[in-house]
Amino acid sequence: MFDLVTILEAIEGNIIYLIMLSFFAWYPLISSGVLVFTSIMFFVRREKRDRPSPALDPTYQPAATILIAAFNEAEYIEETIEGCLRVDYADLEIVVVDDGSTDDTVARVIPFVRDGRVRLVRKMTNEGKAMALNDGLRCTRGEVILIIDADAVPDPNVVKTMVPHFQSPRVGAVTGNPRVVNRHSLLAKLQAIEFTSIISLQRRAQRVWGRILTMSGVVGAFHRDAIYDVGLFSPDMATEDIDLSWKLQLRFYDIRYEPRAIVWMRVPATLGGLWRQRRRWATGLAQVLRRYGPRTFNWKSRRLWPLVGESFLSILWAYCFVLLTGLWILCYSIGYPPVGASPIPNWWGMLIGTMCLTQLLTGVVLDRRYDRHIPMYYFTAVFYPLMYWILMAIITAISTPAAMLNAHRKRGPVRWKPVERTS
């Protein structure tokens, strides 16, 4: 009969355990510090100006298209279209692609089509968002294509803030600044903080590094020629936005972040909905790393190295989190205090928590000019590491292996997944 305590002592005395423990403790501190420092650099260089650059050049106003792919969005599609009609830009068309909806989505769009303000592309067979966007692109005339979700409402100046970036021939895409509108639950408030203090900071920091991990699927502008140059959206990838971002940058197109390009979006309102959304995100990132990671191992693609390194380190940290936490729970369940863990917050835990709250505060301070109500949700940030770190680590650990192993296999188009939202 084996002695469990002896086995646990052997595990904790192993050099691998000590390396995992050190990485588990240091990675959040270092990554958060880098994120805060580089995002502040972006703010000082690109945002802290009386006249933000680039400014709209009166001689450069190409035709633009707002392209919306929709599947069973009858509840929100009218509000989205009305928001698009308020967008201030001279040469603008709005195209809606209905991807075989089974609800009243088409009926809600038809009145806007009849009065000539919107064009509708109706697909009778549902083939997923990527295929819907690819089919819709062939029916547009804009040089700049702004893609937004069918349940999001754009700011009237969204096109004017994004178009000037395309004056540079190197720019293939510009990602915007999505803001959460349905903030009634604690879960939604935490996502509002996340988009401010994690995603928004990451995009600022990654612009300083030179490459962006992903365009925002809810709001992104593309140069028409760039999309066709890289072969359009990939229907077989779980996240078409991450995939296209990497294809563009591997072709040496520049992707920029424009914090003034605001779109108000809805986020999952239930844990189940959030779980499914983040599993798709984790799967999509793993697929992209599997498909495109080897292509970055050359000097010309060196600006992608920070993204590849940071992505793999974050996945590795998630596995450390899951494995160490499981081991510590086992230790405490048999009355054996583990090495490196304490049920009572200790000095190192307080240091990590303080750094996390500092990062969240930095995001709130930088984004308050675009979302004046976001500071009031900072007080919910104390729940962020408690809920999100655990949830995201588990999701990453579960989703990554299958995506890594199966990314090379041919598969059919990825279909739409329903998301539970509140108004």
C-alpha positions, 0 to 999 in steps of 0.5 A: 500500500502506497504512502500518499504523503511520501509521494507528495513530498517527492513531488514537491522536492522535484526540480520540475515542481520548483520550476512550475512554482516559480513560473506560476508566481513570477509570470503574472507579475512580469506580464502585467508589468510589461502590459502596463508599461507598454500600454502607457507608452502607446497612450503617451505617443498616440492618444495624449494629444490635442489632435489625435493622429492620424487626422481625416484628410479631406482628399482621402475619403474612399468609399466605405462599407459597413458589413453585418453578418447575421444569424437569428438576430431579430431581437437586435438587428434593427437597433444595429442598423439604426446605429449604422445609419447614424454613422457620419461618413460621406460615401457609405453603404450598409450591407447585411448578410443573413446566413439562413436565419430561422427567426424574423431577422430578414423581416426586420431588415426588409423595411430598411431595404425597401427605402433604399438605405440598406442592401440585403444578401440573403443566404438560404443555407447556414454556412457560418460567419466566415462564409457569410462575410466572404459571400457578402464581400463580393456584394460590396463596393467599399474600398474600406470594409467595416465589419461589425456584429449584428447585435452591436451599435457603432459610434457615429464617428467610427468610420471617420476615426478608422479610415485615415489609417488606410492612407498608409499602403502598409495598413491592411486592417484597423481594430476598434474599441468595443465597449460593453453595453449590457452591464446589469449583472456582476458577470457583465460588469466583470467583462466590461472591466476585462475589455477595458483593462485586459483586451484594450491594454493588450492591443495598446501594448501589442501595437508597441511590439509591432503586431496585434494578436487579433482583430476585434470580431465585433468591430474591425475595418479592413482594406478590401485588397488586403482581405482578397490578398490573403484569401478571405476569411477561413471557414474552418477556423473557430475564430475567423478574426484571429485567423485573418489577423495572422494571415494579414501580418504574415503577409506583412500588412500592418494592423493598427488599434484605434481606441476612438473607434467605439462600438457598443456590444452585448456580452454573454449574460450567463456562465454557460454562455461565457464558457462557450464563448471563451472555449471558442476563443481558446480553441481558435488561438490554439488552431492559429498557433498550430497552423501559423506558428511554424511560419513565424520561425524566420527573421522576416516574421520576427515582429510576431515572435512576442505574440507567439511567445506570450501566447505559449507562455499564457497557455503554459501558465494555465496548465501550471495553475490547474495542475498546482491548484489540483495538487494543493487541494489534494494536499489540504484534503489529507491534512498535508500543508503543501509547499508554496501554497497558503489558504490565507493570502500571504505576501506574494499573493498580495503582491500578485493581487496588487499588480492585478488591480494596478493593471485593471486601474490603468485600463480604467484610467486610459479608457475613461475618455471613451467610456465615462461610466467605466470607473464605477465598475472598478470596484468589482475588479476584486472579483476578477482574479477570483473568477476569471483566472480560474475560469480561463485557466480551466477553459484553456487547459481543456480546449488547447490539446484538441485544437492543437492536434486537429488544426491540420485536419480539413473540416467543414465550415464552423457554424454559428453558436447561440450566445445568451445575452441581456439587453 
